[in-house]
Amino acid sequence: MDFDAIILAGGRSSRLGGSPKSALMFDGATLLERSLAAAAGARHTVVVGPAVAGLPPRVLTSREDPPFAGPAAAIAAGLAALRGAGPADKVLVLACDMPGVGAAVRALREALPGSGADGVMAASADGRLQPLVGFYGTAVLERAVQEAAARNALVHGSVFALLASLDVQAVAVPAGSTDDVDTWDDAAALGVAVREQ
């Protein structure tokens, strides 16, 4: 499947005392490394967030404007970074705070070819939608970003509002694959830890 990937790694991690989620460890890899692995096969990948050392050489980087402007602004920054690379028809949007997200991405990749929709997003076992684990048509997502920018609705804007004009199909993903780390309690429950110095 021909796709690009935008990995969102720019949050403040305020409920983690400022510890970057991307650098937290799970099963011998950082959460960012696990997100990059989940996006394997992407033609181009862009990480949106503060500068990170040790990224693979072909991974692009970008920053939402202004910094910490939220995921809708980060998606816009990621799309802008991909424009110069000749974007693919689809783009995977992925937050970097879900240690088990690889299983969710695999389920979405299987569902996408037959969906006939503008995109697919993960739905957890309890039915909760996760728009930051989804494949979306690049052109329709670009149009949605442009419309949101015209309304000054990107900075601190809702991702659900950004995607409202798209025909997106919810896809059930394996239990736990979209569990995310927002607090230290979440981290403990998921077996996520701070990297040892």
Secondary structure, 3 states (H helix, E strand, C coil): CCEEEEEECCCCCHHHCCCCHHHCEECCEEHHHHHHHHCCCCCCEEEECCCCCCCCCCCEEECCCCCCCCHHHHHHHHHHHHHCCCCCCEEEEEECCCCCHHHHHHHHHHHHHHCCCCEEEEECCCCCEEEEEEEEEHHHHHHHHHHHHHCCCCCCCCHHHHCCCCCEEEEECCCCCCCCCCCHHHHHHHCCECCCC
